[in-house]
Every structure is written in structure tokens, then in C-alpha cells.
Amino acid sequence: MSNILGKNITLTLFGESHGSAIGAVLDGMPCGIEVDEGIIADALSRRRPRGSGETARREADNFKIASGVYNGFTTGEPICIIIENGDTRSGDYEANRYLARPSHADYVAHIAHKGFEDWRGGGHFSGRLTAPIVALGAICRKALEGIGITVGTHILECGGVCDQNFNAVDATVLKRQIAEVESSQFPLLSPVQEKMEAAIEAVRMDSDSIGGTIQTAVCGLPAGVGEPWFGSLDGALANAMLSIGGIKGIEFGLGFGFKESTGSRCNDEFYSEDGRVKTYSNNNGGINGGYSNGMPVVFNCAVKPTPSIAREQRTIDMRTQENAVIKVTGRHDPAIIRRICPVASAMTAIVLCDMLKGAFSNDIFLKK
């Protein structure tokens, strides 16, 4: 089982949804990076559920930095963050212990772990484990901001309600857009929150769930970050994004729109301005040949509907492999799309720190 992401700066994830605690270790982060616990707490607050339209499981997410930070700065040693679980109700899962929830990891976990898996609340496969990712991602984002790189994610579409796209060409506008969405509990660029929440509420009242699309942008990343082929920047980002259970697709720049275009229309032509090389368009999402090209990195992710719904669904009994019917109980989100945005930003920041260290060594983070 692999719970480790990265090469130069690695993230190791541990814990279960209903265990005593969850956590993660970030190894390889250089010393001297400022760690603001208020920023970590704020990032976790944006991931937590709120209102009647989201899960009733309300964890405080009180975190403990167990190592790697002293007097508010990283020491260069592994950074370990632990978050205790408190608001667990394992009894909600007892009745369906051996019934595989459709589109969940229950069946494959039962096969791979030979029945010894912690099944409560999804165990190690639960979205609950994104909390320590967000916490450590906040440290990485602070390091990136120190060298002029910002990361942001917003909801691009949900329930047929669309937000405007990030500006993938004008870095000045994009930086302002990132600041706007990253300061919001419901990250949008357009005034469509009420319509989007109404669409989510409609599926909740119908005992159903809904997915959508999120969009992530990186502003300020220099050219030359990445590697060709199997070490590509887009490959590393895709690996990280698709490691999040709720994300099932990713496209960079124009993405699947390339199939409906021509080279003359979608090629990103170069020009020079004030000593910097730029492109007039950014259909490739800021990446060529596996390397960043100096333009904003922009990609979209498809978020699937929450698989736990309060409707009867067909399944199997994992003990007997006989057909059965399940009606999932417990506390679940009708849509995870708002809460997954800070997770995507955190994952992106972790990958970027890893790739930047590989390209330029620790020195890049220590520039003043």
C-alpha cells in the first residue's frame, strides 16, 4: 500500500475516519519557512461542512504540530501534523457492515485487505483524511507565497450553474481572482452562490447527490519546473488530483476542447514583453513538454456526486457474494464540491514545492 506522494518533498498520510486520529508527515521541506498556525486553521475551516446542506459530522479539526516546527519556523526535519477525531458515530455503519456501498471503496478494500480493513466511515479511504493534507498544504502555500507563487481553486460548475473561468493569460487579473476565491467560504468569481446552493438543496431533498467541476490556477510559477515524459508537471499534478477519491477526471487548459479545434486556432503563440516570454493564449494550461512555460498553470477537475445517498441501491453481501439491497444511513454531503476546493489547492501546493525543490534545490525557498 502506498501512502506517499512526491520525490523531493514527500507527503505521507495515515489514520482512519473513525480512528483516534488522522495525520500526515511532510518530509524534505527546507528549514526557515514561516509556519502560521492561524493560516492552517483558516484553511481547515474552509474544508469543514457548514449549513444544513452539508454533512452533520462536525469535527473541530484541532491540530497538533508534533515535529518539524520550532519557534514558528520549519526546522528542516519531517513535519508531522495530527488531528484528533471526535464526532464519530460508528454505529451508523453497523447494519450495513458487509454490504458494499456502491461507488465506495468498501468492496475493493475488503478484497485487498482480506477483511481486516477498518470499515467504519470508510476507514483509510474516507475523505476525512483530506484534513491533514489541507493542513500541510497551508504550510506549502505559505512557502510558495514567499517566492511570489499563489494557488487558488473555485467551483466552475455545479447543478447546471456556471461560474466564470479564471483568467489564464493576464497574471495581474488572475492573482486578484485567486485572492478573492481563497478568502471565501463558497469560492466563486460570479454572484451565483444562491443558485448553486439551490441546485444542491434540490438534490438533497430528493435523497440524491450531485457533482460538478472545479478549476485550479497557479500564478507566478517560473518556466522550467518539471521534467519530460514520466516526470512531467502535469503528470505529477494529475497523479495528486486523482488520488483524491472524489475527483475522477482532469484536463489542462483547453483539455478535451482540443479535439474540436485546429492547430492554427489553439496553438499558444509566443511574444516577448519587458524581457519576459509570454503567450497570447494559454490553451495548454501553462505547461509544454512536461515543464511550466511561465504562463499561469490552469486545470479543471471533475468531481463526482457523493456516493452515499439515502435511496435503496442494489449491491452484494461481501461475505456470501449474494445480491442484496442497501440504504445508506449516516451523515453525508449532497455535494462535496465546495469542500474539495481547499483540498485541490493544498495538493497543488504540495506538488509544486516538490517540483520546485527538484528543479532549483532548497535555495529557491530561502530567497528574500
Secondary structure, DSSP 4 states (H G I P E B T S, - for coil): ---EE-SSSEEEEEE-TTSSEEEEEEESPPTT-B--HHHHHHHHHHHS--STTS-S------EEEEESEETTEE-SSPEEEEEE--S--GGGGTTTTTBPPTTSSHHHHHHHTTT-S--GGGGGGSGGGHHHHHHHHHHHHHHHHTTT-EEEEEEEEETTEEPPPP-SS-HHHHHHHHHHHHT-SS--SSS-HHHHHHHHHHHHHTT----EEEEEEEESPPTT-B-SGGG-HHHHHHHHHHTSTTEEEEEETTGGGGGGS-HHHH---EEEETTEEEES--TTTTEETTEE-SSPEEEEEEEPPPS--SSEEEEEBTTT--EEEEE--S---S--HHHHHHHHHHHHHHHHHHHHHHHH-GGGGG--
